[in-house]
Amino acid sequence: MSRYVPLSKTQHAQSGVVAAGHEFALEQAVVPVLAEELPHVLPTMAVAFVQGEQDADFELVVLQSLQAGVNVYVHTNGRWIGGYRPAWYRAHPFRVLRDTKSRQPVVCVDEESQAFQAEAGEDARRLFDDDGELTAQAQQTVRFLEKLEQGRRATQVLVGQLRDAGVIVPWNLSARNPEGESGFDVKGLFHIDEAALRALDASVLSELAKSGALSVAYSQLLSEHRLKGLSRLYELRKLAEAQAKSADDVELDELFGDDDDDFSFDFDS
């Protein structure tokens, strides 16, 4: 379980963070992704939309499973095996959340994370120095979070334009049950209706192209063939659970093709 609390120079004066695995994400079937990350996630991940808390809102995500409570891009030993790591994960154990009263964005830290130490040990990176100021590393993290929040808001604008254009529709997917022979329908996912996109008025298409929303739409469509690799990762997960395959044995080229992209991302990290 996560427990995010506002970062405080009083409460976290002696706290720090250490390198940790991705066990926190083992049960996350989707993760939010920014529009500017799409070129980096397309080589290995399928992209979709999920509906937010308000029925009119959609969020851009990458699929890490077609089964709730499973993330096949994280090995059972906590190692990330998905190639490019979405920025949302690289920000862990920090997040920007809204204050319940002021609704202002606040930098928070997950005190339940394996990466967090209430009393920083020798291997930890302190969050505050002895003068009560953010350390250089912590300042870099805050800048990263600020850029992440800016990217999130920009992405929501683009997704909203696609929603308003009426091209985001339910994605009817079926998957094989890994625990049995029967399949199941995947609920709650949405994708781009390509026919509806092509049928849009030229003026609407032009506006979507200018804003970048059209690129998001076609990126989502192009990513759909990555579902095949997702299915193969299910098989690797079953092998890993039987301790028959280690994370080092996973060959992403075999799963996703011969892409040799550098999966770097220009956020400070």
N, C-alpha and C positions, 0 to 999 in steps of 0.2 A: 504494500500500500504506500501511496505517496502522501506526504504532508508538507505542502508548500506554505512557507511563512515569509513575510516581508524581510528582506535583507536589512539587518540592523547593526550599526557599529557598536551598540550596547550589548545586544544579545549574542552577536557573532564576533565579538572582539578577539577571541582566541580560536575561532573556527577556521577550517581549511577544507580543501578538496584534494582528492587523490585520483589517480587513474583507476578506472573500474570498467567492468564489462557492461554488456547490454542486457543483463538479466531483467532489468526494469521493463524492457520492451518485449519480453518473450510472449506476452499475451495480447499484443497490439496488432490487430488485423489490418489497420490502416494507420497512416501517419500524415499529418498535414504537410503540404509541400508548396513552395513559392513558385510563381510563374517563371522567375529567372532561373530556377533550378531545373526546369524541364529538360533542357539539353543534356543534363548530367544524369538524370534518372532514367531517361528513355532507353539507354542500352541494356538495362536490367530489370526495369519495373513497369508494370501497367499502371496507368493513371485513371482515376475516376473522380466522381463527385459524390459527396454525401450531404444529406440535408442537415442543416444546423438546428439549433434550439427553436428558432422561429421557422415556420413552414416555408416562408418565402426565401430563406437563405440557403445557399449551397456553399460547400467548402471543397477546395481542390485537395485531393489526397493521392497517395500512392498505395496500391494494394500489396499487402504483405501476406495475405491469406484469403481464401474464400470461405474460411471457417472461423467463426467467432472464437476468440481466446487463443489464437495461434499466430505466430509470426515466423514464417519459414526463412526469413532473412537473418534471423539470429539463431546461431547454433545453440544446442542445449547447454553448452558450456559457457554461454554468454558472449561468444565471439560474433562480431558482425561479419556476414559473408555476402553482403549484397552489392559489393563494389562501392559506388558513391553512397556516402551517408548523408541523408537529409539534414539540413541545418537544425531542424527541430531536435534531432538526437544529439547533435554536436553541442547544443546549448545546455544539455543536461549536466548537472542537476538544477539548472536555473530556468526560470520562465518569467515572462511578463504577464501579470494577471491584473484584473481590474479591482480596485479597492471597493469593497461592498457598499461603502457609504458615499465616497466622493466620485466613484467610477473612473478615477484617474489610474493610468497604468503604473504598476509598481513592480520592481524587480524582486522576485521571490526565489527562495532556495528550498529544495526538497530535503528536509531534515531526516527523512527515512531512507534516503539513497545511500547505497554503498560507497558512493563517491564523496559523501559529506562526512566530515569529522567535527564534532562539536568542540573538541580540544585537538587542535592540529598536531599531528605527530611529525616525526622527523622527515617523512617522505611527502608530507602534505604541503600544498601551496596556500599560504595564509590569505584570508580575504581582506583583513585590515592589518595595517602596520601598528607599531607600538604607539604611534601618535593618534590612532583612531581613524586614519585615512585609508581609503581603498588602496591596496597594493597595485603595482603596475599591471600584474596579471588580471586582477579583478577589474580594473578599469577597462582593460581590453575586452573582458567578458561583457561588461555593461555596454560597450560600444557595439559589440556583436549583437546583443539582445535588442538594442535600439534599431539596428539595421534590419534585424529579423522582424521586428514589429512594423517597421515601415514597409518592408516587402510583403508582409501579411496583408496590410491595409490595401496596398496597390493590387495585390492578387485578388482580393475580395471585390474591388471595383471591376476588374476584368470579368470575373465570374458573374457578377451582377449584370453586366452587359449581355452576356450569353444567356442568362436566365430571362432577361427582359425580351430578348430576341426570340424566345420560345424554342431554343434548340437543345436544351438539357432535358432529357427524358429518362424514365426508368430503364435500367439495364437488366434485361432478363437473362440471367445466367443460371446454369445448372452445374453442379459439381458432384464428383463421385465421393461417397462417404468413405474416408480412409479406414474406418472401423468395420465396414461391411460392404456388401455388394450394391446396396441400394444407393441412389443418388439423392440430392436435395437441391432445392431452389435457393439461390443466394438472394437475400432481401436487403433493401436499403441502399443499393448502389444506383448511380445514374451515370449516363454518358451522353455524348453528342449524337444527335440524329443527323447523320450526314445528308440525307435527302432533304431534310428541313433546312439545313445550312445552305445547301446549294440553291434552294428555292427562295432564299431571302432576296428582298429588293436590292438592287445594285447600290443604292445609297446607304442602306443598312450595312451591307458587306464592306463598303468603303470605310464606314465609321469603325467597324470592328477591326479592320485591317490597320487603320491609323492608330488605334489605341493599343493594339497588341492582343486583343481578345481573340482574333481569328487565329493567331499562332497558338494560343492555348487550346482552342478547339481542335485544330489539326494535330497538335501534339498528343492530345488525348486519344484521338482516333488512331494515330500511328502506333501508339503504345499498346493497343489491345492485343497484338500478336504475342506480347510477352506473357500472356496467360499460360502458354505452353510451358515456358520455363518455370512458372509458378507451380504447375502441376508436378514437374520433375523434382522441385525442391521439397514437395510433400514427401516424395519417396525417400529422399535423403534424410528428412527429419525422422521418418520411421526407422531408418537404418541407424541413425545416431542414437535414438532412444534405446535401440537394442545394443548399443555400444559396439556396433560393427563398422562404424565409419567415423573418423575424426574430422574436425573442421579443416585440417590441413589437406584432406583428401578432396575437398570440394573444388572443382574446376569450373569457374564461371564461364570460360570460353566454350566449354562443352554444352553448358546450359543455354547460353544466350548468343552464341555465334562468335565471330572473330573480331569483335570490336576491340580496338586497342587505344581507346580514348584515355586521356589523362583525366581522372575523375576529380580533379581539383575544383575548388569553388572559391570565388574571390571574397567571401566573407572573412574577416579577421577571425582566427581561431587559435 
